[in-house]
Amino acid sequence: MTCVFFALIALLMTGKVVAQHVVRTHSFNRVYGGASNERVAFPIGGIGAGMFCLEGTGTISHFSVRNRPDLFNEPGMFAAIAIRELPGSARVLEGPVPAWKKFGLPGSAMGSVGATYGLARFAKATFVARFPFGEVSLDEGALPLRVSITGWSPFLPTDADNSSLPVGALEYHFTNTGAKRIHYVFSFNSRNCMTVAPAGRVPPMVGPNRIRPMTGGFVLSQEGTEAHPEDQGDFAVFTDEPGVVVDHCWFRGGWWDPLSMAWDHIAACSVDAIAPVDRDAPGASLFVPFVLRPGESKVVRVYFAWYVPHTRLRYGRAARVAADSANMDFSRDESDSFYSPWYSSRFSGISEVATYWRAHYTDLRAKSMLFQKCFYRSTLPPEVIEAIAANLTILKSPTVLRQSDGRFWGWEGCNDYDGSCAGNCTHVYNYAQALCHLFPDLERSIRETELHETMDGYGHQNYRTSLPIKPAAHNLFLPAADGQLGEIMRLYRDWRISGNTAWMKGLYRNCKVSMEYCIRTWDPDHTGSLVEPHHTTYDIEFWGPDGMCTGIYLGALEAMIRMGEAAGDDVSLYRALLEKGRKVMETQLFNGHYFIQRTRWDGLRNDPMVYRNTAELYEPPSSEALQLFQREGPRYQYGSGCLSDGVFGAWLTRVCGLPDPVDTSMISRHLLSVYHYNEKHDLSGFSNPQRPGYALGKEGGLLLCSWPQGGAPSLPFVYSNEVWTGIEYEVASHLIMTGHVQQGLDIVRTCRRRYDGSVRNPFDEYECGHWYARALSSYALLQALTGLRYDAVDSTLYIDSKVGDFTCFLCTATGFGYVVYHRGKVTVNVAYGKIEVTRIVVMESNNRRRAPGLATWPQPEVDK
């Protein structure tokens, strides 16, 4: 067995063993069409502002603008086109209805009442994503017309405010493919989807709803009440077309009269202005008539803006005593407050949002396009570009909130109708590597929250932050070792990204208190390893030292040494613990193939019969559970298992710019073992009694753990048989960093095949909820393949290419652009802002040398 294993490892290290796969239906980073366009839904919105999705067919769905997810909400918005010269030509500007919508959704047995599925539409649709832009192409051979739709919303790295606007746009491109001059009528139509139903309310108090006029369009509006101020909401639809005509009130009647009459007007090319009514208008339309000669084209821009300033969102228990918070502003009482979005403090109402959007549209589009061109200029493998860009949509999804003072707050993901798992969860956001590079000021706000409001005076951090962000009681959750230690490394990372040493020093004292808490809680005997029970991202405690969490501990100690030295602090204890811990990892936790856990519960300061596993806190242990404990000890351990996360700490040190915490060759062997044992290309013979929906059947994926040498606990940690995309990207990027490029890319490809658009939405990688934040680990693939890392403290650019020459996107705290590495020469092209580089270091066979070709360019003119 051992000989076979090492023979395989030798082949893997040469890159000669690559798994074979079935033919995929979608080419990476290319067009989604046919079966691969069944589930495409591309988010449009702002960071923390809500969203709607443009589906691959052109449909508007997932309408979630009320500060929470509403993922099955198709709001009844649709664009249409009709040709005066061709009776019966009216078409919704959408492709065929996906098969899965026809039966099985709620209400489908009643004929999908209220849906627009029955309206005539185009015969074919394809979709291509170039984040933050998505483009739908429609084809209908019976009409002399070519149509495409470009959907987008501002995304400008380093400019968090303009990237957080509650706005979006759809641009409809028309070309006359006929031989004659043709009269067209474009329309955009919508029910009043902001209306709040009184169902379930006692008494059923709901304010009036209206459709109000505005320049070039209409505002779908619902008023709040004293009892329910959160009902207040406005959604504006408008255009800058000079000849626009607005119908502010569809026909008011029973059954499906409003939509029937609206469609009749569309089909007849009627262009009638209808004045607003006082209340209860069922819907509205805007009409744009235009004429095209043969071969001539036109673009109609439809703007969207929304404003929902109040919520009932609140999370966390109020602080009880001053020691509950390390925040200097503990005296501020927010115990009765609710979350309100950032944009509500920036704009007074929908009119201001719409005016700003209209005035800055061209500039924001050009700058967003500048980002797109820099990002997609990359020569990296298409599966990598697709994986990174697809998950940037998380930042536009309802997973992300941004409270009124501008600070970032995120769920782990989204349930269908509310957030899933609160509060900048430290051990989930450990994995997320995009925000810190693209919007570093938002990432730094998380550090400030974690080390002030979220931490008490003794160093204990709630691993879930209260909402609104405020000091909170510390008896709701156990401390999370992986998250709290990872946060220390992330403080170091954000210091190096920002170059702001004063900022780091301002947080260092509280960070030291946090570190001291970790040591006395989990390593009270100063062994250099986490021995006492420690909570993890698997929602359980590990008992005894394990490779995963001890590795994070070592990385945190290294970060403390470096920050402490910069702050003039004594770091001798951290040095001693780091050396001890390294020895434990290499001599006690490495079995020759991979790092393991030495499960231990006897002789600890904590008694497992008193300090019970978190999962057991929700239910008393049964008699059979007690019997199992007597045989095996605490439930939910991994022991001798090959854990995909087993060297997570070493991955986190790499992405943070810290050295490997243990011998690099051991890390490499662990990763190759994970690839060999845990990466499956066909799960049809594998049994998973946990949450199988992430990957199953003929699909492939990276299992969280396996036990190739036996010794699996009867009940290992609760998610052990699952597949999580965030860990797939972590392991893939780490393999690449250690030189195993093909193995890493194989994991990425296997993952993205599950998200090819036929079964799952390519722009919604889910774990414990939609748009799950852990998947932002995919951003680390840029650094993995190129070694690109900019250190703003030293103004140094590092390169460690695993793919030879490359062109790759680079974003810093002060600007973005792209780097060209060609035949040893480095060219830094700054497209936006500035990037001050005084030194370039190219890694070659672990040796450093100065590279030629250093330059800094000013920001170029943006094409208007």
Summary of the structure (lengths in Angstrom):
residues: 864
radius of gyration: 27.9
end to end distance: 64.4
largest distance: 89.1
contacts: 3133
relative contact order: 0.10
helix: 31%
strand: 23%
